[in-house]
Amino acid sequence: MSLERSIMAFAGFMVLLSLVLTALVHHNFVWLTAFVGANLFQSAFTGFCPAAMLMKKLGVKTEAELCKLKQ
C-alpha cells in the first residue's frame, strides 16, 4: 500500500474511531474528528502531514517510489 493510500486509510479510521468514541464514551471526542478534518484540510494546501512523515520513517513507500520498483 502506498503512502498516499495509507494516509487516507488512517484518516478514515481515525474519523470512524472518534465517532464511535463520541457516541459511546464522551461527547468531547468529537474534537478528535475536528482535528483530523482540519489536519487533512491544511495538509492539502501546505503538504505538511505529521502522519505521513511518521509513516515515511517507518518505511512506507510513495506511489512514485512503488512505480519505480515495478520497472
DAKAFEN-V349311 format. One line per field, one symbol per residue. ss: DSSP state (H for helix, E for strand, C for the rest). phi: phi as a letter, one per 20 degrees, with the letter a starting at -180 (. if undefined). psi: psi as a letter, one per 40 degrees, with the letter a starting at -180 (. if undefined). Layout:
BEGIN
ss: ???
phi: ???
psi: ???
END
This chain:
BEGIN
ss: CCHHHHHHHHHHHHHHHHHHHHHHCCHHHHHHHHHHHHHHHHHHHHCCCHHHHHHHHCCCCCHHHHHHHHC
phi: .fgffffffffffffffffffffddbffffffffffffffffffeenebgfffffffeofefgffffffff
psi: hiddddddddddddddddddddddcieeedddddddddddddddddehhddddddddeehiidddddddd.
END
